[in-house]
Amino acid sequence: MAGFAAAVVAVAIIAFGSQLARINPALAVFLELVVVAGVAPSVWRLRRTPVWRWLVYGAAAGVVAGWTALLVGAA
């Protein structure tokens, strides 16, 4: 379950960030941070619920993987 959540989140971040980077790279970084900062508090509250915690950990790993892929792709 965590792997699926990580894959979905990573693909979403890569798709969203790469398309925004075509317009303006600074805008892409800013909007990615706003989206993650907006979703993080809601998701983080679920980390203690037995089933949802795996989705939370997977989403966190997906964010890291997506941002890493965007940074490697930009370099």
PyMOL CGO cylinders between C-alpha atoms (Angstrom):
from pymol import cmd
from pymol.cgo import CYLINDER

trace = [
    CYLINDER, 0.00, 0.00, 0.00, 2.83, 2.38, 0.82, 0.3, 1, 1, 1, 1, 1, 1,
    CYLINDER, 2.83, 2.38, 0.82, 4.55, 1.64, -2.48, 0.3, 1, 1, 1, 1, 1, 1,
    CYLINDER, 4.55, 1.64, -2.48, 1.41, 2.43, -4.44, 0.3, 1, 1, 1, 1, 1, 1,
    CYLINDER, 1.41, 2.43, -4.44, 0.93, 5.71, -2.56, 0.3, 1, 1, 1, 1, 1, 1,
    CYLINDER, 0.93, 5.71, -2.56, 4.58, 6.61, -3.16, 0.3, 1, 1, 1, 1, 1, 1,
    CYLINDER, 4.58, 6.61, -3.16, 4.28, 5.90, -6.88, 0.3, 1, 1, 1, 1, 1, 1,
    CYLINDER, 4.28, 5.90, -6.88, 1.07, 7.91, -7.29, 0.3, 1, 1, 1, 1, 1, 1,
    CYLINDER, 1.07, 7.91, -7.29, 2.41, 10.90, -5.37, 0.3, 1, 1, 1, 1, 1, 1,
    CYLINDER, 2.41, 10.90, -5.37, 5.77, 10.82, -7.16, 0.3, 1, 1, 1, 1, 1, 1,
    CYLINDER, 5.77, 10.82, -7.16, 4.13, 10.71, -10.59, 0.3, 1, 1, 1, 1, 1, 1,
    CYLINDER, 4.13, 10.71, -10.59, 1.78, 13.55, -9.64, 0.3, 1, 1, 1, 1, 1, 1,
    CYLINDER, 1.78, 13.55, -9.64, 4.63, 15.72, -8.38, 0.3, 1, 1, 1, 1, 1, 1,
    CYLINDER, 4.63, 15.72, -8.38, 6.78, 15.02, -11.43, 0.3, 1, 1, 1, 1, 1, 1,
    CYLINDER, 6.78, 15.02, -11.43, 3.94, 15.72, -13.86, 0.3, 1, 1, 1, 1, 1, 1,
    CYLINDER, 3.94, 15.72, -13.86, 2.80, 18.88, -12.06, 0.3, 1, 1, 1, 1, 1, 1,
    CYLINDER, 2.80, 18.88, -12.06, 6.32, 20.21, -11.54, 0.3, 1, 1, 1, 1, 1, 1,
    CYLINDER, 6.32, 20.21, -11.54, 7.64, 19.50, -15.02, 0.3, 1, 1, 1, 1, 1, 1,
    CYLINDER, 7.64, 19.50, -15.02, 4.73, 21.22, -16.71, 0.3, 1, 1, 1, 1, 1, 1,
    CYLINDER, 4.73, 21.22, -16.71, 4.98, 24.23, -14.43, 0.3, 1, 1, 1, 1, 1, 1,
    CYLINDER, 4.98, 24.23, -14.43, 8.74, 24.41, -14.98, 0.3, 1, 1, 1, 1, 1, 1,
    CYLINDER, 8.74, 24.41, -14.98, 8.09, 24.94, -18.68, 0.3, 1, 1, 1, 1, 1, 1,
    CYLINDER, 8.09, 24.94, -18.68, 6.28, 28.15, -17.78, 0.3, 1, 1, 1, 1, 1, 1,
    CYLINDER, 6.28, 28.15, -17.78, 8.54, 29.38, -14.99, 0.3, 1, 1, 1, 1, 1, 1,
    CYLINDER, 8.54, 29.38, -14.99, 10.88, 27.30, -12.80, 0.3, 1, 1, 1, 1, 1, 1,
    CYLINDER, 10.88, 27.30, -12.80, 10.51, 29.62, -9.80, 0.3, 1, 1, 1, 1, 1, 1,
    CYLINDER, 10.51, 29.62, -9.80, 6.73, 29.36, -10.05, 0.3, 1, 1, 1, 1, 1, 1,
    CYLINDER, 6.73, 29.36, -10.05, 7.01, 25.56, -10.16, 0.3, 1, 1, 1, 1, 1, 1,
    CYLINDER, 7.01, 25.56, -10.16, 9.08, 25.46, -6.97, 0.3, 1, 1, 1, 1, 1, 1,
    CYLINDER, 9.08, 25.46, -6.97, 6.78, 27.90, -5.19, 0.3, 1, 1, 1, 1, 1, 1,
    CYLINDER, 6.78, 27.90, -5.19, 3.58, 26.07, -6.13, 0.3, 1, 1, 1, 1, 1, 1,
    CYLINDER, 3.58, 26.07, -6.13, 5.03, 22.66, -5.28, 0.3, 1, 1, 1, 1, 1, 1,
    CYLINDER, 5.03, 22.66, -5.28, 5.93, 23.94, -1.82, 0.3, 1, 1, 1, 1, 1, 1,
    CYLINDER, 5.93, 23.94, -1.82, 2.47, 25.48, -1.37, 0.3, 1, 1, 1, 1, 1, 1,
    CYLINDER, 2.47, 25.48, -1.37, 0.70, 22.27, -2.35, 0.3, 1, 1, 1, 1, 1, 1,
    CYLINDER, 0.70, 22.27, -2.35, 2.81, 20.05, -0.10, 0.3, 1, 1, 1, 1, 1, 1,
    CYLINDER, 2.81, 20.05, -0.10, 2.61, 22.51, 2.81, 0.3, 1, 1, 1, 1, 1, 1,
    CYLINDER, 2.61, 22.51, 2.81, -1.16, 22.64, 2.41, 0.3, 1, 1, 1, 1, 1, 1,
    CYLINDER, -1.16, 22.64, 2.41, -1.68, 18.89, 2.31, 0.3, 1, 1, 1, 1, 1, 1,
    CYLINDER, -1.68, 18.89, 2.31, 0.96, 17.92, 4.88, 0.3, 1, 1, 1, 1, 1, 1,
    CYLINDER, 0.96, 17.92, 4.88, -0.93, 18.84, 8.09, 0.3, 1, 1, 1, 1, 1, 1,
    CYLINDER, -0.93, 18.84, 8.09, -4.01, 16.84, 7.08, 0.3, 1, 1, 1, 1, 1, 1,
    CYLINDER, -4.01, 16.84, 7.08, -2.00, 13.83, 6.02, 0.3, 1, 1, 1, 1, 1, 1,
    CYLINDER, -2.00, 13.83, 6.02, 0.32, 13.97, 9.03, 0.3, 1, 1, 1, 1, 1, 1,
    CYLINDER, 0.32, 13.97, 9.03, -2.65, 13.67, 11.43, 0.3, 1, 1, 1, 1, 1, 1,
    CYLINDER, -2.65, 13.67, 11.43, -3.49, 10.30, 9.88, 0.3, 1, 1, 1, 1, 1, 1,
    CYLINDER, -3.49, 10.30, 9.88, -0.09, 8.77, 10.64, 0.3, 1, 1, 1, 1, 1, 1,
    CYLINDER, -0.09, 8.77, 10.64, -1.30, 7.22, 13.92, 0.3, 1, 1, 1, 1, 1, 1,
    CYLINDER, -1.30, 7.22, 13.92, -4.29, 5.46, 12.35, 0.3, 1, 1, 1, 1, 1, 1,
    CYLINDER, -4.29, 5.46, 12.35, -3.24, 1.84, 11.70, 0.3, 1, 1, 1, 1, 1, 1,
    CYLINDER, -3.24, 1.84, 11.70, -4.26, 1.53, 8.05, 0.3, 1, 1, 1, 1, 1, 1,
    CYLINDER, -4.26, 1.53, 8.05, -3.70, 5.12, 6.96, 0.3, 1, 1, 1, 1, 1, 1,
    CYLINDER, -3.70, 5.12, 6.96, -0.16, 5.34, 8.32, 0.3, 1, 1, 1, 1, 1, 1,
    CYLINDER, -0.16, 5.34, 8.32, 1.17, 3.30, 5.41, 0.3, 1, 1, 1, 1, 1, 1,
    CYLINDER, 1.17, 3.30, 5.41, -0.40, 5.73, 2.97, 0.3, 1, 1, 1, 1, 1, 1,
    CYLINDER, -0.40, 5.73, 2.97, 1.15, 8.63, 4.88, 0.3, 1, 1, 1, 1, 1, 1,
    CYLINDER, 1.15, 8.63, 4.88, 4.61, 7.06, 4.81, 0.3, 1, 1, 1, 1, 1, 1,
    CYLINDER, 4.61, 7.06, 4.81, 4.21, 6.22, 1.15, 0.3, 1, 1, 1, 1, 1, 1,
    CYLINDER, 4.21, 6.22, 1.15, 3.09, 9.75, 0.34, 0.3, 1, 1, 1, 1, 1, 1,
    CYLINDER, 3.09, 9.75, 0.34, 6.09, 11.17, 2.20, 0.3, 1, 1, 1, 1, 1, 1,
    CYLINDER, 6.09, 11.17, 2.20, 8.42, 8.89, 0.26, 0.3, 1, 1, 1, 1, 1, 1,
    CYLINDER, 8.42, 8.89, 0.26, 6.67, 9.86, -2.98, 0.3, 1, 1, 1, 1, 1, 1,
    CYLINDER, 6.67, 9.86, -2.98, 7.21, 13.56, -2.28, 0.3, 1, 1, 1, 1, 1, 1,
    CYLINDER, 7.21, 13.56, -2.28, 10.91, 12.97, -1.70, 0.3, 1, 1, 1, 1, 1, 1,
    CYLINDER, 10.91, 12.97, -1.70, 11.21, 10.78, -4.79, 0.3, 1, 1, 1, 1, 1, 1,
    CYLINDER, 11.21, 10.78, -4.79, 9.27, 13.23, -6.96, 0.3, 1, 1, 1, 1, 1, 1,
    CYLINDER, 9.27, 13.23, -6.96, 11.32, 16.23, -5.87, 0.3, 1, 1, 1, 1, 1, 1,
    CYLINDER, 11.32, 16.23, -5.87, 14.54, 14.27, -6.35, 0.3, 1, 1, 1, 1, 1, 1,
    CYLINDER, 14.54, 14.27, -6.35, 13.49, 13.26, -9.85, 0.3, 1, 1, 1, 1, 1, 1,
    CYLINDER, 13.49, 13.26, -9.85, 12.62, 16.87, -10.69, 0.3, 1, 1, 1, 1, 1, 1,
    CYLINDER, 12.62, 16.87, -10.69, 15.95, 18.12, -9.40, 0.3, 1, 1, 1, 1, 1, 1,
    CYLINDER, 15.95, 18.12, -9.40, 17.91, 15.44, -11.26, 0.3, 1, 1, 1, 1, 1, 1,
    CYLINDER, 17.91, 15.44, -11.26, 15.93, 16.13, -14.43, 0.3, 1, 1, 1, 1, 1, 1,
    CYLINDER, 15.93, 16.13, -14.43, 16.57, 19.86, -14.15, 0.3, 1, 1, 1, 1, 1, 1,
    CYLINDER, 16.57, 19.86, -14.15, 20.33, 19.44, -13.78, 0.3, 1, 1, 1, 1, 1, 1,
]
cmd.load_cgo(trace, "trace")
